[in-house]
Amino acid sequence: MGRIALGIEYDGSAFHGWQRQPHSTSVQQVLEEALGSVANHAIELTCAGRTDTGVHARGQVAHFDTDATRSTRAWLLGTNSALPPAVSLRWVQPVPDPFHARFGAVRRSYRYVILNQPMRSALAAGRALVVYRPLDAASMHDAAQQLAGEHDFSAFRASECQARSPVRRIESIAVRRRDAWVTIEVSANAFLHHMVRNIVGTLLAVGLGDAPPGRVREQLESRQRSTGEATVAAHGLYLWRVEYPAGFGLPDDSAMIDPFEAIEAP
């Protein structure tokens, strides 16, 4: 029995999240079916992070165990040929048994994408949140730094969150702008349910001038989700990157063009 890791990207618009659902189509379901057609046996995937309905992924990672003998090229091309267009394997790599897509991850990064312009966009629909009023990205970035470090993030977790502890460690958070595009990227050891989308909601209030920068710390210290701003839409959120110990030698590859990679935070 061997273990294989996968790099996956998907458009979450057509799926009811990552996890298998009894009456709805999920990313996990279509991937397991496609991989099973190549392996000629049932496949059970373990992923780095379960995404919600409508959330996208640039760098999801998963693993499975199999006794099928296939080349990495056969896994990659055979699986992609059986997948719907909205899901794609980017890489396939055999890994040792100690590798675990969920518990072995040392850092996860989510990116929220905003198009800040006074008109709607046909091409960005379903891929980014359109905000029509001007945003002050520099103020958002400065306010966001109040969330860096280890905190009790109860004020930014969904009421249905099942995590045992609300304590998480944000290693970095940055708000960047290029022309009309604004991105909010958060890297942490782990995330609570709706944590990023709730953080973005508060930062948007600051960027729009509807709340002072101190509103971020006020909400954090309240530990009350009920006092927070509205949860932003799922379609602007991407699971951007999952990092593992260098010894596993996993690729960091995506077909998605990233125009923000070289931009420094304000």
N, C-alpha and C positions, 0 to 999 in steps of 0.2 A: 504494500500500500504506500503510495507516494502522495505528497502534498504539493499543491500548485497554487500560486498566487496570481491574481488578475488585477490589471489596471482597467478601470471602467469609466466611461463618460456617458451621460444620458440627458435627454430633455425630459424633465419630469412632468410636462404638461398633460400627457396622456395616461399617466399612471397614478394609482392611489398609494403613492409612496414606495419605499423600498420593500417593505415586509410583505410576505404572502398574505392575501386576504381571501376569505372563503367565497366571496361573490364579486370581487373586483380584480382587475388586472394590476399586478405589481411588477416592479423591475426585477425583483428576486425571482418571481415566477417565470418570466420570459427567459431570463438567463439560465435558470436551472433546466428548463426544457431544452434550450438550444445546446447547452453543454452536455446534457444527457443524450442528445441525438448523436453527438460525436463519441462520447464514452461508451455508448450502448449499455448504460445502466443509470439508475436514478442518481442525481447529484444533489447534495445539500450544501448550500453556500453559507459562509459566515462573513459578514461585512464589517468594515471599519466603523461605519456610522449609519444608522437607519435614518433615511431622509423622509420627510413628510410629503403628502400629496402636493404636487406642483413644484417641488424643490428639485433643482437640477444638480448634476455632478460633473465636474471636470476631472476630478482625481479620486473617485471612489476606489477602494481596494477591498478585495475579498479573497477568500481561500476555500479550497475544497480538497477532499481526499479521494483518491481513485486507485484502482488496480489496473486501469486501462493503460496500455503503452501507446502513446501518441507523441509525435514531435511537437515542439512548441508552435511550429508553423501550422500543423494540422489543427491543433486546438484553436489557434487564432483565426485562421481563415474559415475553418469548418463552423465554428460557433458564430462568427459574424455573418456568414451566409444564411444562418437560420434565425438571426435576430431581426426584429423590426428596425426600421431606419432610425428610430429615436434612441437606440441603445447600441453602443459599440465597445468592443474590447480594444484597448490600446496596446496592451502587452500581456504576455503570458510568461511566467517564470517558475520553474520548479524551486521549491524551498525546503529546508530541513523541517522535521516535525516540530521543533520548538516554536516555529513561526506561527503567530496567531494574528489575524487581521484586526481583531478588535482589541484584545488585551495587550498586544505587542506594540501598538502605536504609541509613540512618545509625544506626538503633537498633531493636532488637527487644525486646519484653517478653513474658515468659511468666508466667502466674499458676497457682499450684497451690492447689486448694480442698480444705479439710478440714472435715468435720463432726465436732466433738468432743463426743460424748455417749455415754452408756452403753448405748444401744440402737440397733439398725439402723434405717435409714430407707428406706421404699419409694420416696419421691419423689427422694431423693438418689442412689439406686442407679445406678451407671454415670456419674454426674456429679461425684461428690466421693468422697474417701477418708474412710471413717468410722473414727475413732480413739476407742476406748472408754475409755481411761484419761485422766485430766486432763492437759492440756498447759499448760505455762507459756509463753505466747506472748511475754511480755516478755523472758524469758531467751533464747528462740529469736531474737528480733530483735537483741538485743545480740550474741549469738554470730555471727549472720550478717554483722555489719559487718566481721568479719575477712576476708571474701571480697571486699570492695569494692576496686576498683582493678585494675591489670593484674597477672596472675599466670599461672604455668604450672598449668593445671587438669588435669594428667594424672591426678590422684587422683580426679577426678570424671567422667572420660570412659569410655565403654564400650570394651571390648576390641576391638570391631569398628569403632570410629570411624576414618574414613578421612581426617580433616582432617590437612593437612600439618604444622600447628603446634598444640600444645596451649595456646598463649598466647592468652588472651582478656581483655577489659577489662569488668568489671562496673561499671556506672555507678551503679546503685542496687540495693539489696535491702532489702525490708521485710516484716516479719511483723506482721499486723494481726488483731485479734479483734473480732467483734461477736456477743455472746451465744455460741451454740455454734459459730459459724462462724469459722474461722481461714483466712486467705489468706497465701500467700508469693509475693511478686511480685519478679521479677528482671529488670532491664533491662541489656542489654549490646550491644556492637557486633556480636557474633555468639556462637553457642553450639556446643559440642561435642555429640556424640551422647550422649544420656542425661544430659547435664550437670545440668540442673535437677532431674531425678528423683533423681539421686545426692546432690545438695546437700540436697534435702528429706529424704532418708533420714537424713543426719547430723544435721540440725536437729531432726528428730523425736526422735532419741536424747537430745538435750539437753533438749528440751521435756518428755519423759517422765521425766527425771531418771536415765536410764540411762547418761549420759555427762556430764562437766563441760563448761562452755562452751569451754574450751581444746581440746576434742576437734576442733573445726572447723579450727583452725589446724594442729593436729597432722596431721590427714588431708591438708590442703592441702599442707603442707611435705613429706609423705612421697612425693608424686608416684607413689604406688602404689595403683591401683584395688583391688587384691587385699586391702588392709587396711581398706577402707571398709565402711560399713553397707550393708544391702540396698537395691537400687533400688526405689523405691516404685512402686505401680501406675500405669499410664498414664491411667486414667480420671479422675484428679483434675487433669490438666494441660490448660491452655488456651494456645494461641498468642493472646495478648491484644491486642497492638498492634504494628504495624510503622510506623516513622516515616521520612519522606523529606524532602528539602529543601523548604522552604515554597514555593518557586517553582512546584512542580508543582500546588499547590492541591488536593491530594487530601482527600476527606472523612474524618472519623473518626466513623463511624456504625455502630451495631449495634442490633439489636432486643433484645439481651440486657440485662435489667435488671441494673444494677451497684450493689448496696447498699453496697459498700465504698469507693466513690470519694471520699466525704467524710470517711473515717476517717483520723485521724492515727496514725502509727506510735507505739507506746508509748515 
